Amino acid sequence: MTGFDLDGLTTFLSRRSDDIVDLVVDHLVVVLISLALAAVIGIGLGIAVRNRRFARSAVITASAVAITIPSLALLALLSPVLGLGWTPTVVALVFYSLLPIVRNTVVGLREVPVSVLEAARGVGMGSARVLLTVQLPIAWPVILAGVRVAAQLTVGIAAIAAYVAGPGLGEYIFKGLSSLGSKNALNYALVGTVAVILLALLLDGIFVLISRFTTSRGLRA
């Protein structure tokens, strides 16, 4: 791989700016789609198993074991079944996002004080209303923290999905690694890597703002 050349990098960026923007948008879109699906599945699972000891342990353990599977291996297994591109990428990202979301949902719901639940039931609230108006709002900061962790995971793993022709910035990273010694090898790898890092920081900042504006003032204090 050739050494770093600032002028060469500037020229590289100016000539490929449109392509880079498209890759950033694709990367962000696939992350957001996967994160939305994982949040629906993960929060739903967390709610379903929160009061069932065996089911809770089984779901969390299965999610923890699943996340130890190397991402390249999972993508290689998915590609013969789901093909290349967006579909295996989304499935893999949802797969890796479930653990922090399920775990934080269970923890957040189970940490709601018993006295608060008893008071809610005492004024005539049913189970569904207690969940929606008491438990979930109180557990929300913990649940959102899990989604925030999942977002960081998906941004990084989405880059690896270029292995199965997945969308996003991984295309540049793989192109740089596969063309070692060429003029733009370092530029491809550097631009792809830095863009992934910046995208991760941007998403994290967005989640900080979401947490601030969707968490009640009493819980923030």
N, C-alpha and C positions, 0 to 999 in steps of 0.2 A: 504494500500500500504506500503510495507516495506521501510525502510530508505535507503538513498543513500549509496552505497558501491562501492568505486573506483575500487577495485580488481574485484568485480563482474561485473562492467561495462566493464572493460578491457577484461575479459573472454567472456562476451557477444558479444563484438565487434569482437573479434578474431574468434569466432565460427560462427558468422552470417555475416561476411564481404561480402561474395559473394551475399547473399540475400539483404543486404543493398544497395550494388552497383546496383543491378537489380532494386530495388525500386526507387532509385534516378534517374536512366536512364528513367524508365517508367514515373516518375513524370515530368521530364524535357521534354520528348517527347510529352506527352499529353498537357502540357502547350504551347509548341511551335506550335503544330498543331492548337490548339484552338486560339492562339494569331494570327497566320497567317490568319486563316479564319475570325476572328473578324476584323483584319486590312483591309482585302479586302472589307468586308461588310461595316464596319464603315466609311472608307475613301470614298468608293463609295457613301454611303448615304450622307455624309457631302458635297461632291461635288455636288450631285444632288439637295440638298435643300438649298444650301448656299445663293441663290438669291431669294428664295421663302419664304416670311415671314411666312405665315401660315404653310406651310409644315415644315419649319425649326423649328418653335415652337412646332409643333405636334411631330416631331421625337425626339427632345431633351427631351421634357416632358415625352413622352412614355418611353424613355430610362432611365430617372431619376426615374420614378415610378417603372419600372421593377427591378431596382437594389435594391429596398426596400423589395422585396420578400425574405424571409429567404431562405438560400441556401438548408437547409434540406427539407423544404417544396417543393421547386422546384424539387429537386431530387426525392422526393417521388411521385410527380405528373408525372414526366417523366418516371420513371421506369416501370409502367404498360404498357406504350405505346412503349417505346424504349428498354425495357429489362434492363439487368444489364451490368456493365462493361464500356467499352470505349465510346460507343455511347451517353448515357445520360450524361456522364462526359463532353465530348466535347461540346455538345449542351448547357449545363449549363454554362460552362466557356465562350463560345462565347456570350451567353446571358448577362452575367455580365460584359463582356469586352467592350460592345458597347458604353456605355455612355461616358467615357473619350475620346475614339477615335473619335466618331461623334462630340462631343462638341468641341474638340481641332481642328479638321479639319475645322469646320465651322468658329471658331474664327480665326484660322490662315489665312484662305483664305480671310475672310472679313477685316482683318487688313492690307492687302496689300495696300499701298498708291494708291489713285485714280490717282495721277499724273504719277505713274509708269505704270499703266494700260493704261492710255491715250497715253503715249509715245509709248508703245508697239503697240497699235492699229494704231498709227500715222505712224509707219514705215511699215504698211501693214500686220501685223500679224492677223490671224483669231482667233476666240474664242478658238478653241481647242489648237492652238499653244501658245496663251497667257497663258492658263491654265497650259500646260505642261512645258513650258520653263520659265515662269515668276512667276505665282502665286504659284504653288506647290513648287518650290525651295525656295521661300521666306517664305512660310508657313511651310516648312519642320520641323524646330526646334520645333514649337508649336505642330505639328502633332505627331512628335516623342515623345514629352513629354507625350502626351495622351496615346500612345502605351506603354510607360514606366510605367505609372500608372496602365494600364490594366494588364501588366505583373505581377506586385506585387499582384494585386487582384487575378489573376488566380492561382498563386503559393499557396496562402492561401486557396482558395476555393477548389482547386484540392485535398487538404488533406481531406476535408469534404466529397468528392465524394466516399470515402471508404464505406460510408453508403450504396451505391448501387453497391458495389464490384468494384468501380473504381480503376484504376491503381495508383500506387505511394505510398508515404510515409504515407498517412493516414491510411494504413493497420496497421502499427505499433502503431500509436497513438490510434486507436480504440481498438486494441488488448490490449494495456496497460490499457486503461480505463475499458475494459470489464473483466479484470482479477485482479481487485484490491485485494491486500492482498497476491498475489502470489509472488514468488521469483523474477521474472523478469518483473513484471508489470511496475515498475518505469523505468527500462531500456528500455523497448519498447516505452513508452510514451516519455521519454527523448530523445532517439535517433531519433525518428520520428520528434519531435518538433524542435530539434536543426538542423537536416538536412534540414527541410523546411526553417528555417531562413537562413541558409548558402546558400541554393539554391536561395533564394530571393535576397540576397546580391550579389551573383555571377551574376545573371541576370541583376541586376541594374548596376553593374560595366560594363557589356558588353554593355548596352545601353548608358552609358556615353561615352564609346569608339566609338560606332557607331555614336553618335551625333557629336563627335569631328571630325571624319574623313569624315562625309557625309554632314556637314554644311560648307558652303563657309566661307572663312576667314573674309570677310566683315561682314557677319551676326554674327559671333562669337564675333567680336570686338564690 
